[in-house]
Amino acid sequence: MAGGADHHLVGGAPLVTATTTAKRYRFHAVGGAYPALEDVGPDQGAAVQGEVYELSYEQLREVLLPGEPAGLELGVIELADGSGSLAMVLRRRWDGAPLTDISGLASWRVYQS
């Protein structure tokens, strides 16, 4: 997200919109270091704040993906308006750093403040 530690990975990519996810994700702080979404099913999670950027496939492949933490993988998420978007999500078989559920905050910025 704008102002975040890894925002440089999206470079000069234009911001499409600030939005929230559909209410189907648990939101975690992974080892207190970075955020991760976990799909828990329709209406079972929180609407998490986020931003959608327009990235080229080259920027995604060469810059963003190599710069992401090992606990994340590329996935497709559902946004509040029902549309989909590529996003970095918690690896399906995660057994690394401990997860802290911050779904009630629904914002990485709020968690960090």
C-alpha positions in Angstrom: 0.0 0.0 0.0 1.1 3.6 -0.5 3.6 4.5 2.1 4.3 0.9 3.0 7.7 -0.7 3.3 7.3 -2.6 0.0 5.4 0.0 -2.0 8.5 0.6 -4.1 7.8 -2.8 -5.7 4.9 -1.3 -7.6 7.1 1.4 -8.9 5.3 4.0 -10.9 2.3 1.8 -11.6 -0.9 3.8 -11.6 -3.3 3.4 -8.7 -6.6 2.1 -10.1 -8.6 2.4 -6.9 -8.6 2.1 -3.1 -11.1 -0.5 -2.1 -11.9 -3.4 0.3 -12.0 -7.1 -0.2 -15.2 -9.1 -0.1 -16.0 -10.3 3.4 -14.3 -13.7 2.9 -10.8 -13.2 4.2 -9.0 -13.6 7.5 -6.3 -11.0 7.7 -3.0 -11.9 9.4 0.2 -10.3 10.5 2.8 -12.9 9.6 5.5 -12.8 12.3 4.5 -9.2 12.8 6.4 -8.4 9.7 3.9 -8.3 6.8 0.2 -8.8 6.0 -1.5 -11.8 4.4 -5.0 -12.6 3.3 -6.4 -16.1 3.9 -9.7 -17.1 2.1 -12.1 -18.6 4.7 -15.2 -18.5 2.5 -18.1 -16.2 1.7 -19.3 -14.0 4.5 -16.9 -15.7 6.9 -14.2 -13.1 7.1 -13.6 -9.3 7.1 -13.6 -6.6 4.4 -9.9 -5.7 4.3 -8.7 -2.4 3.1 -6.4 -2.4 0.0 -5.3 -0.7 -3.2 -5.5 -1.9 -6.8 -2.6 -1.0 -9.1 -2.2 -1.5 -12.9 1.0 -3.4 -13.3 2.5 -4.8 -16.5 3.2 -8.6 -16.5 6.9 -7.7 -16.8 6.8 -5.6 -13.6 4.8 -8.4 -11.9 7.3 -11.0 -13.0 10.6 -9.1 -12.7 10.0 -6.8 -9.7 7.0 -7.5 -7.5 7.0 -11.3 -7.3 10.8 -11.7 -6.5 10.5 -9.0 -3.8 7.6 -10.6 -1.9 8.1 -12.5 1.3 8.3 -16.3 1.1 5.0 -16.7 3.0 3.0 -15.1 0.2 1.9 -16.4 -3.2 0.1 -14.9 -6.2 -3.7 -15.5 -6.1 -7.0 -14.1 -7.2 -9.1 -12.3 -4.6 -12.7 -11.1 -4.6 -13.2 -7.4 -4.1 -16.2 -5.8 -2.3 -17.9 -5.0 -5.7 -17.7 -8.7 -6.7 -14.9 -8.2 -9.2 -11.6 -10.1 -9.0 -8.0 -9.0 -8.7 -4.6 -10.6 -8.6 -3.1 -10.2 -5.1 -0.5 -11.7 -2.8 -2.1 -14.1 -0.4 -1.0 -16.4 2.4 0.6 -19.6 1.0 -2.0 -22.4 1.3 0.4 -24.7 3.2 1.9 -22.1 5.5 4.0 -23.5 8.4 6.4 -20.6 8.9 6.3 -17.6 11.2 3.3 -17.3 13.6 0.1 -15.7 12.4 -1.6 -13.0 14.4 -5.3 -12.6 13.3 -5.8 -8.8 12.7 -9.1 -9.2 10.9 -10.9 -7.0 13.4 -8.6 -4.1 12.3 -9.0 -4.8 8.6 -6.1 -2.5 7.9 -2.3 -3.0 7.9 -1.8 0.7 8.5 -4.0 0.5 11.6 -2.2 -2.6 12.9 1.2 -0.8 12.5 0.1 2.4 14.2 
